[in-house]
Amino acid sequence: MLKRCLYFLIVFFISISAQEKLFQPHDVFRTQTVAETSISPDENYAVFTLISSRSFDDKPGSAYRELYLYNYSDKSVTPLMTGKVSISRVSWLNDSKYVSFTANMKDDKKSQLYLLSIDGKDTIRVTDSESSILTYQWHPSENKVVYITVEEKEKPEYEKKGFNQEIFEENIPGRNLYLLNRETGETKKLNKEGAVFDFKWSNNGDKIAAAIAPNNLVDDSYMFKRIYVIDVESKEMTKLVDNPGKLGNFSWNTTDNKLAFISAADTNDAVAGSLFMCDVPNPKSFHQLKNYSKDFIGSVTDIHWLDEETMLFVSEEGVYTTLRKQKYNSDESELLIDPGTAVFKSINITGNKIAFNGQTPQHPSELFTYYVNEDKVERNTFHNKWLNEIKLAKQEKIEYTASDGLNIEGMLFYPINYEEGKKFPMIVYVHGGPEATNSLGWNTGYNRWGQAAAARDFFVFMPNYRAGSGRGYEFTMMGFADGGGREFIDVLDGIDYLVNEGLVDKNRVGIGGGSYGGYFSAWAASKHTDHFAAAVSFVGIGNKLSKRNTTDIPWESYYVHWGYWVNDNPMEIYDRSPVRYAENMNTPLLILHGTKDPRVHPSQSLEMFRAFKLKGKAPVRLVWYPDERHGNTRNTSQLDYLLRTLNWFEYYLKGNNPKDSKPGYDIDYGLEYFDENSD
């Protein structure tokens, strides 16, 4: 009898094992992700937007953003506006009966501000702007609303005759702050000058704190935003504090006599990740203000006030995210949400509840709530139930010691069929920036291989090399004026660590990433070609000299990455360029780029392709994505990228293909997968 029971148990488990589903690349496009969250003033509800990829039967384009209502009393989720919509900037009216948001509805030429009753029956368009509403905030009384919009330039008559030339970076459209009086319908411009990128109403509604830069240019938004206070009645603008370099979020305390803000620690700091507080209206100079993040091993990403003297801030701390409470003028912060609970960047607070979109290694972002008085975290939504049927690969934080003694962290996905003592191929995913970090979250998308690669029996290594965020100011500054130097050695040291641990076959290591990660990948294929069997460079840099003179962020590059101009030392800059080492290149390189990328001009990929094709010793392929910018937004471009790059790695890291051969360039998109696995 015992033998018969054991037999049936064995058969049962074999049957279950045979039915296990693995994560497929196409599953990325089945994934739904909670984006914005907002709690109602009465704390009974939360609204959230849900990002869903559009069907491949639909017109190619970006994902849809639907609107949903969560009821805290019965834990139900109700759709408010779904389908082919793109909802952003969700908020509430004081009565908790209406939700506000921006959207481009059926008859709108531009995105407008809307109100929607929570029963879904009453929709009201608030604005009739000739330009899209970028962001907005209600006056405390709600009879007024302030919003940012970019002014449309009237087209001259000669355009109708075919004269459509563009004058680059001149006659720039204004990015202005407008006040709409809902009772009278009157609209007035509040900023006298400059481009407004963000703002916050004071609690009493008399003034506005605004982040204003000289021009409506990306570089200005990166490096030259400063905080001004605008008197709403007189429209008088007063610079509050002359923060150096990058500026992040800011927030009034409850009595409007203090403003907390996130800023770079100095002009050369690449990360707006330090927390400061100033008095209003008479702050000290920036250098006299207290840096609450001094010696803090982390980067602040969001800030709010709990009361007149208590701040709440979200921070990246290594691979984790935390929420902390900080008393005014205190040297210590109190941990509220423990590391490892979830990964999130910002919060929305109302009374006793704090909402955020949190992700973990087991699931993409969902609605979470932290109850302040009860000191507990609760997950509220459970999308992607199909993931319960998927066998996910193990993902864990790893630490290793770099060759100069510095501790480096990262993430590691294990092959789905991992066996101890067996060596596997590995893909190194390099984050961009470099002022960014990889967190212990979901980490699977169209441009990061995660579970999709692990299901194909790859290790996926995601190093948090020096120069990134999440480890404090000193860690970030270790990459200053040393692009591709010690920071890249951190990646090589991580590979060596995993090889020495007996996990990875050192002859089957690939590398890939986008932007700065694309630069690292091209750098790996040329300067450090002996370490890599395949590489993928997405919107990456090939020639640092020409990149700095063609990017839309030249000042940012000067201040936070180099500290000197191209002509000051051109050969040193060229020496950090992948094309400089084209003759060394012996790693098959796949290059992919959007044709309208303003950040890293597509000519960077063309330079790489030409140099490596002419001088390199390994295959190179260039793929253009028409009309895409610094990253792919259309679903078709995203699926092509994911499948094409995985095929490239499989061809060179797993197959016994000659190194001088190339995989076919046609892709089987397998769209029938979506019909077979529709929810």
PECOR-V41383 format. One record per pair of residues at least 4 apart in sequence whose ideal C-beta (glycine too) atoms are under 6 Angstrom apart, sorted by sequence separation. I is the first residue (numbers start at 0). J is the second residue. If there is no record, write none. Layout:
I:J  I:J
This chain:
22:26  39:43  53:57  80:84  103:107  107:111  116:120  128:132  137:141  154:158  201:205  219:223  242:246  251:255  264:268  278:282  283:287  305:309  336:340  401:405  413:417  431:435  448:452  463:467  470:474  481:485  483:487  512:516  513:517  522:526  523:527  524:528  545:549  546:550  552:556  555:559  556:560  557:561  563:567  565:569  599:603  607:611  608:612  610:614  611:615  627:631  639:643  648:652  649:653  650:654  656:660  672:676  39:44  70:75  92:97  116:121  138:143  157:162  158:163  180:185  190:195  201:206  214:219  230:235  252:257  263:268  277:282  283:288  316:321  348:353  358:363  370:375  430:435  442:447  452:457  497:502  498:503  512:517  574:579  596:601  631:636  126:132  213:219  304:310  305:311  358:364  401:407  443:449  453:459  497:503  540:546  573:579  631:637  650:656  38:45  53:60  69:76  103:110  115:122  137:144  179:186  200:207  212:219  229:236  251:258  292:299  314:321  325:332  346:353  347:354  369:376  430:437  442:449  443:450  452:459  498:505  594:601  612:619  624:631  212:220  263:271  303:311  356:364  399:407  478:486  512:520  523:531  611:619  36:45  37:46  67:76  68:77  90:99  101:110  114:123  135:144  136:145  177:186  178:187  198:207  199:208  227:236  228:237  249:258  250:259  262:271  264:273  313:322  323:332  324:333  346:355  368:377  414:423  465:474  511:520  547:556  592:601  627:636  631:640  52:62  53:63  213:223  261:271  302:312  357:367  398:408  510:520  524:534  36:47  67:78  68:79  89:100  101:112  102:113  113:124  135:146  177:188  178:189  198:209  212:223  227:238  228:239  249:260  262:273  277:288  312:323  323:334  324:335  367:378  368:379  448:459  523:534  608:619  50:62  51:63  88:100  212:224  301:313  343:355  355:367  397:409  465:477  466:478  592:604  624:636  650:662  35:48  66:79  88:101  100:113  111:124  112:125  134:147  175:188  176:189  197:210  225:238  226:239  248:261  262:275  275:288  299:312  300:313  311:324  322:335  365:378  366:379  465:478  510:523  608:621  33:47  34:48  50:64  66:80  86:100  87:101  112:126  132:146  133:147  176:190  195:209  196:210  210:224  226:240  247:261  322:336  343:357  354:368  366:380  397:411  494:508  520:534  590:604  99:114  111:126  175:190  260:275  299:314  310:325  321:336  365:380  520:535  521:536  33:49  34:50  48:64  49:65  65:81  86:102  132:148  195:211  211:227  246:262  341:357  342:358  352:368  353:369  395:411  520:536  646:662  97:114  98:115  259:276  273:290  274:291  297:314  298:315  309:326  321:338  590:607  31:49  32:50  48:66  49:67  130:148  193:211  194:212  208:226  209:227  245:263  274:292  297:315  341:359  394:412  521:539  547:565  590:608  97:116  130:149  176:195  244:263  257:276  258:277  273:292  297:316  308:327  319:338  428:447  517:536  31:51  47:67  66:86  112:132  128:148  152:172  174:194  193:213  194:214  208:228  209:229  242:262  319:339  351:371  392:412  393:413  466:486  517:537  521:541  64:85  109:130  110:131  111:132  130:151  174:195  194:215  257:278  258:279  351:372  392:413  465:486  510:531  517:538  518:539  544:565  46:68  64:86  109:131  110:132  129:151  150:172  206:228  207:229  222:244  224:246  243:265  244:266  320:342  426:448  464:486  517:539  518:540  112:135  149:172  150:173  243:266  256:279  320:343  392:415  508:531  643:666  28:52  44:68  45:69  196:220  206:230  247:271  437:461  465:489  509:533  510:534  511:535  513:537  514:538  642:666  149:174  246:271  274:299  464:489  507:532  513:538  44:70  245:271  272:298  341:367  426:452  437:463  464:490  272:299  410:437  436:463  584:611  43:71  196:224  270:298  462:490  544:572  578:606  147:176  543:572  544:573  581:610  594:623  581:611  587:617  101:132  146:177  426:457  428:459  436:467  462:493  584:615  585:616  586:617  587:618  588:619  589:620  590:621  591:622  593:624  594:625  595:626  598:629  435:467  436:468  543:575  578:610  582:614  585:617  596:628  145:178  313:346  336:369  424:457  425:458  426:459  427:460  428:461  433:466  435:468  436:469  543:576  581:614  595:628  596:629  360:394  433:467  434:468  542:576  581:615  593:627  143:178  144:179  423:458  425:460  593:628  210:246  340:376  541:577  542:578  143:180  240:277  412:449  541:578  48:86  261:299  274:312  415:453  142:181  414:453  415:454  483:522  79:119  142:182  189:229  416:456  174:215  261:302  412:453  240:282  414:456  46:89  171:214  242:285  259:302  396:439  618:661  171:215  241:285  300:344  301:345  189:234  191:236  240:285  301:346  303:348  433:478  458:503  88:134  551:597  412:459  551:598  93:141  147:195  550:598  68:117  92:141  411:460  201:251  208:258  40:91  253:304  259:310  410:461  549:600  37:89  39:91  46:98  203:255  250:302  252:304  409:461  525:577  534:586  37:90  40:93  202:255  248:301  250:303  253:306  254:307  409:462  35:89  41:95  201:255  248:302  250:304  253:307  409:463  526:580  533:587  534:588  535:589  536:590  537:591  538:592  40:95  252:307  408:463  522:577  525:580  528:583  531:586  39:95  521:577  528:584  528:585  546:603  392:450  525:583  528:586  538:596  589:647  391:450  525:584  540:599  524:584  392:453  538:599  524:586  541:603  540:603  136:200  524:588  542:606  587:651  139:204  541:606  138:204  541:607  446:513  318:396  363:441  425:503  424:504  480:561  358:440  407:489  422:504  431:513  433:515  480:562  358:441  424:507  425:508  426:509  427:510  429:512  431:514  432:515  428:512  431:515  431:516  430:516  521:607  429:516  401:489  318:408  402:492  429:519  317:408  401:492  538:629  483:575  482:575  399:493  342:438  399:496  342:440  535:644  533:648  533:651  532:651  533:652  318:438  532:652  315:436  318:439  509:648  509:652  507:652  317:469  315:468  315:469  270:434  269:434  298:468  298:469  296:470  296:471  295:471  445:637  445:640  272:468  445:641  270:468  270:475  269:475  264:472  426:648  424:652  424:653  269:559  266:558  267:559  69:366  42:349  42:350  38:347  45:354  37:347  42:352  69:379  36:347  38:349  38:352  38:354  36:354  47:366  36:356  33:356  36:366  32:363  33:364  221:552  32:364  33:365  222:554  30:363  33:366  222:555  217:551  218:552  221:555  217:552  218:554  222:558  218:555  31:382  31:383  30:383  22:389  20:388  20:389  21:390  19:390  21:415  27:444  27:445  24:451  22:450  22:451  22:454  21:454  61:632  60:633  59:633  59:635  53:634  52:634  55:670  24:641  24:642  25:672
